[in-house]
Every structure is written in C-alpha cells, then in structure tokens.
Amino acid sequence: MSQPLEQQVGGGHYKDFTIQPIEFIQGNRLTFCEGNAIKYVCRHRNKNGRQDIEKAIHYLQLLLELEYPEPPFCVANDTQPPTENANCAGTDASRKDS
C-alpha cells in the first residue's frame, strides 16, 4: 500500500508541488481558514482557475472577520468607532443617569 502523500484522490494538482500544501499547512500548524486559502491559491492554475482564487479570498475574508473583527461604527459619524461620549448605534453613552 502506498503512502497517503504519494497518492491523490481526484487528480494530480497537489502531487506536482515540491512541498504539498498539506505538508506546509500541517508543518506550520495553520488554522482551517489559513490552510484552505493556501490550498486554493496553490491549485488554481491546475484545477479550477478563477473559482479557486475566489474561494481563497472567501477564506481570507472569513479569517479577517473571525480573528480581526472591525469595531462597530458610530451612527452619527460613520467614519470612526464609537467613543465613550458618543451617541452610537442605539445607545446614549453621552447621557449620564443621575
């Protein structure tokens, strides 16, 4: 029986690389989103072209959303995150209850 890295189910788009994406992903302990982005970037020329690049971008967008979420924006000023004294997103932080 051959070793798993020597065979590929569904094509040969990974076997031709000097370092297969799975070896790089596992060796560097990458997350699911990071690994999928690398996998799709590596194979795009030999498998699904533009669709693989779109999938890689999707996983990178997920990574941004999950690991680097943007702070909420102020309703009154859509360019800056809310401050302690701003009236933003349905809250009235500027009102002081006595």
C-alpha positions in Angstrom: 0.0 0.0 0.0 1.4 3.4 -0.9 1.8 6.3 1.5 -1.0 8.9 1.6 1.2 11.7 0.4 2.2 9.7 -2.7 -1.4 9.3 -3.8 -4.1 11.8 -4.5 -7.8 11.2 -5.0 -9.4 13.2 -7.7 -6.4 14.4 -9.8 -2.8 15.3 -9.5 -2.9 19.0 -8.8 -1.1 18.7 -5.5 1.4 15.9 -6.2 3.5 18.0 -8.5 4.4 20.6 -5.9 7.9 20.4 -4.2 6.1 20.7 -0.9 2.4 19.7 -0.9 0.0 22.2 0.6 -1.0 19.7 3.3 2.7 19.3 4.4 3.1 23.1 4.7 -0.3 23.5 6.4 0.3 20.8 9.0 4.0 21.6 9.5 3.1 25.2 10.3 0.0 24.4 12.4 -2.2 26.7 10.3 -5.9 27.1 11.1 -8.7 25.8 8.9 -9.2 29.2 7.1 -5.4 29.7 6.6 -4.9 26.2 5.2 -7.8 26.4 2.8 -6.6 29.8 1.5 -3.2 28.3 0.8 -4.7 25.1 -0.8 -6.8 27.1 -3.2 -4.1 29.5 -4.2 -1.7 26.6 -4.8 -4.1 24.7 -7.1 -5.8 27.4 -9.1 -3.6 27.0 -12.2 -4.1 23.3 -12.4 -7.7 22.9 -11.3 -10.5 25.5 -11.1 -8.8 28.8 -12.1 -10.7 31.8 -11.0 -13.1 29.9 -8.8 -10.2 28.7 -6.6 -8.9 32.2 -6.2 -12.4 33.3 -5.2 -12.5 30.5 -2.7 -9.1 31.6 -1.3 -10.4 35.2 -1.0 -13.5 33.9 0.8 -11.4 32.0 3.4 -9.2 35.1 3.9 -12.4 37.2 4.4 -13.6 34.7 7.0 -10.2 34.8 8.7 -10.4 38.6 8.9 -14.0 38.5 10.3 -13.2 35.8 12.9 -9.8 37.0 14.1 -9.8 40.7 13.4 -13.4 42.0 13.7 -13.9 45.6 13.0 -15.2 47.8 15.8 -18.8 49.0 15.4 -19.2 52.3 13.7 -21.0 55.3 15.1 -24.4 56.0 13.5 -23.8 59.8 13.8 -20.3 59.6 12.3 -19.8 56.5 10.0 -16.0 57.0 9.8 -15.0 56.4 13.4 -15.6 53.7 16.0 -17.8 54.8 18.9 -16.2 56.7 21.8 -17.1 56.8 25.4 -19.1 60.0 25.0 -20.7 59.3 21.6 -24.3 58.6 20.9 -23.9 55.5 18.7 -25.8 52.5 17.4 -28.9 53.0 19.6 -27.1 53.7 22.8 -26.8 57.1 24.5 -23.4 57.0 26.1 -23.4 60.8 26.4 -26.4 60.7 28.7 -25.5 60.4 32.4 -28.1 58.9 34.6 -28.3 60.7 38.0 
